[in-house]
Structures are given as C-alpha cells and as structure tokens.
Amino acid sequence: MTRIRMTSLTAALVAIFALSHAAGQVAGGQMATLQATPAQVVSYAPVITHHSGTFNGKQVRYTADVEPIDVPDAKGKPAARLVSFAYTADDVKGAATRPVMFVFNGGPITASLWLHVGVMGPKRVAVPDDLTADPNTFQLVDNAYSPLDVSDLVFIDPASTGYSRVLPGTAPESYFSVAADGQQVTAFISAWLTQHGRLSSPSYLLGESYGTIRAAEVATQLAELPKPILLQGVVLMGQAINIIEYRQRPQNIVSYAVSLPTLAALGWYHQKVDRSGRTFEEFEREAWRFAQTDYLTALFKGNSIEPAERDRVAKRLEELSGIPVAYYREHGLRISKEEYRGVLLKDRGLLLGRNDGRYVAPITSNGLAADPSDRITAPFRHLFQEYVRKDLNVDWPEEYIIFKGAELDEWKWDGSGPFADWPYSDRLLKVMKANPHFHVLIGNGYHDTQTTVGAAEYAERQAGWPEGRATLSFYEGGHMAYTVERSAKKFTDDIRTLVGSRY
C-alpha cells in the first residue's frame, strides 16, 4: 500500500446516518420531497454548451452536455431517466480512448452537486479559510484544480435526485437498496459509454461517503455484465466500505481505537493538547501508534484492567485528545466521536461540527443533533443552480432535487441493517482479480468525525487486497475536505496521479 499524508481540509441517517452532505439540507429544512408523476420526468433534448478553462496550468476547450438517458431495471424494463452533467475535452487525439471518470455523492440519496462544484467540475465554491465567514459571501470561481486536463468527467444524479426521475410505472422506492441503486448507475455507465463511443476509454469511479459503497457495488456489477466493463480505478472519498466502524457501540472496541487519530487531530486544531516539539503529522502518528497498541489492549482487558494501567492509559488519552483523565476513568476509557463533539470545548459552551470538527457553534437545546459545519452547505445549492442556469443554459422548470431521504427501514441493505459488517472490500477484491491494473485511491479528511482517517487505514489493512493496489491520502478538513483550497489541490493531484499512471 502507498500512503500519502498531508496537513491541509449528513445528524446521522437522519440522526446518526450522516453519510452524505445531504444531512445539511435536512437540518436546514430544505429537504425536497418527490412524488412519482409523469409530469416530473424530464423530457427535453440534451443541452450542449462549449467552454474553455485552465486546469492544472493547461488550457482545455471542452463541451458540457446535460443529457437525459433512460436506463432499464434488473429485468430489462425501462425504469428511470437519469440526467447527467458531462464535461468532455475537445480537439483531443484519440478521444475515444481518453480517460473518463463517473462522479457521484452519497446519501442515500443525494445529488452530485457537492463534488461537482466542490472540487471536480470546472467551477468550484470558494470557501474562505476563515471558518466564521458569512456563507452568503461565498463565490463560485474558476476551478484551476479540476482534473479535466487528464480525464473527462460525468456527474451522475441517481433517480429521485437532481433532474433524474423514475419513469411512470416505477416506484421511487424500488431503487432504495444497495443492489438496485448500484444497478441503475451501472446501467447508466454502460449506456453512456456505448452511446458516446467510449467503451475503449479507461474508466474510473469517484464516490463520496455512501457513494463509496455505491462505487464498490457498481465496480463489481460492471465487471459482471454479459460484456464486462472493467474499470481502471475507483476513488473513495470519505470511505464507508467498513461502515461497521462508523457507529460506536460500547463493545466495538476497534471503533474507539481507530477514531483516536481524529480526536487527536481535533484536539490539536483547537489547541487542547500540547503541540510543542513536534509537527501535526508526528502527533498524528503518535496517536495512531498508541491507538493500535496500548489503547486497544486496554480496551480489550475491559473490567479486568489494573487500576495503575487504566490510569496510565487515561493520562495518555488526555494528552492525545484533550479530554481530562477523569472522563476516561468514569467512562471505561471511551469517548465516542459524537460525545467528543460536545465535551472538548464544553468549558467555552461550544459544540464541534460533525461533518467538519474544525467548525464550532454555541451549544443549544438541540445538543449533538446540531452540526455547526452545516453552515457551509447552503451556498452550494444556490451557487450550483445559478451556474446551471447561467453557464450551462439549462432553463428547465423541473426542480433540481438535492436530497431524497430514505428512512432506515426503507433502504434495503446487504447486511442485517445499515451498520452491519458488509464485505464491500471483497466486492473491490473481485474487480482487482479481474483487472490486474485496477487501483483504489482512498481519501479522507483529518477533521471528519463521521468517516475517520483511522477507519480508512483500518479498512485498507483488513481488505485483503494485493499489495500496492491501494493508496491512502489524508487531507486537512472534514467530510468535504476539498472545501480547504490546499486540500482541493492535493486531492485532485492525487486523482491525476491515479489516472496518469495508467494513461
């Protein structure tokens, strides 16, 4: 495994299932509902516009294509019309073999605007380094970091999000499962590559949050088609393929150990730990070493631990996380990521963000249900829709739906529930065996209290993937680490490395 580390940057499925940025839409009362009626199915011709931009220092002329494509269900019946946003470079030699990356967010289920104008598309929302800046002042700017210089980009909105809809006679809920959700995206990718003469193109997926589960499922389904489509790579941003580590049950001691590096990163950021004599990266390494040795051993001993060892471990946890020894003594050497949000700055009356723990806000009666970092999501919706109208010339009257909420008991999981132990790394292993050149890039924000850097590293270690087939890269910031400009640059440079090594 190659490791790249860097210091640089939805309340949970509806209370703890916050595996997409859509939670901010729910919390803000902006969640859109959808009724499956024929009038809501987009029936317009593709909208095509032409543009030019500079990406990674290279000027690129490109075509933007907002295009509806009908896809069948697993039985071959037309079931959904998915509307994508595709950016393809013009005047390229061997265009039919130029790399193409299919991009989607998580949920279940949310539209792809977060990655679209967050980091990957030709425009991005510039989020100031000042975390207290008024979101109303955020601007949409040219995105010099977009990897459009090395790969065409296709942004996919699953049915019931964006402009994508189920077709008449199909219930939206029929896609509320891991397998069916993956099937519609698989069918779309196959159709897009076929219709655009791109079956020879090296193809990649980028999924974020729950989208990483979708990416693993889609990669496998593509490889299992009658005429297999073998991807060259997958990018997992804010990975959730070992989602069992996401929710911290008291007896799941591994989840506490793998969460410690995130607590350490937040303790460091908020200056609740001693930062002298070492860099942030060195401090993180200390936390990870302790987590997988003395801390994990102490947690395993449980009630049998000797008082002296308990106190020694509690003291070290205080030094690494900023939480007092007394707390650890009283709570069995455990503090969950959610509890940490309310305890670290309790003396100042402040709550940490869930998506991004660098953000803080006064503790209110909403308690841990609030997420101070949700404040940055509203400009994405406004600026994206303005961009679609003004730059891409899409004037359709249909609503662009940001988020279609699926209740826990609506979504059909592969395991016994949303936090069961799913073998999604095994799904990717199947693809690796089918294509010896297939590679996985896992990216994660240090300050993300949902999908953590420790869980990302643990996922890679336990995956059983062949040596050298995965890269870990960590960034300053939270679940949307790319809202930090230097993290956006590093993330897209990592993508260029992934694509460039096979192009």
Buried (B, 14 or more C-beta within 10 A) or exposed (E): BEEBBBBBBBBBBBEBBBBBBBBBBBBEEBBBEBEBEEEBBBEBEEBEEEBEBBBBEEEBEBBBBBBBBBBBBBEEEEBBBBBBBBBBBEEBEEBEBBBBBBBBBBBBBBBBBBBBBBBBBBBBBBBBEEBEEEBEEBEBEEBBBBBBBBBBBBBBBBBBBBBBBBBEEBEBBBBBBBEBBBBBBBBBBBBBBEEBEBEEBBBBBBBBBBBBBBBBBBBBBBBEEEEEBBBBBBBBBBBBBBBBBBBBEEEBBBBBBBBBBBBBBBBBBBEBBEEEEEEBEEBBBBBBEBBBEBBBBBBEBEEEBEEEEBBBBBBBBBBBBBBBBEBBBEBBBBBBBBBBBBBBBEEEEBBBBBBBBBBBBEBEEEEBBBBBBBBBBBBBBBBBBEBBEEBBEBEBEBEBBBBBBBEBEEBEBBEEEBBEEBBBBBBBBBBBEBBEEBBBBBBBBBBBBBBBBBBBBBBBEEBEBEEEBBBBBBBBBBBBBBBBBBBBBBBBBBBBBBBBEEE
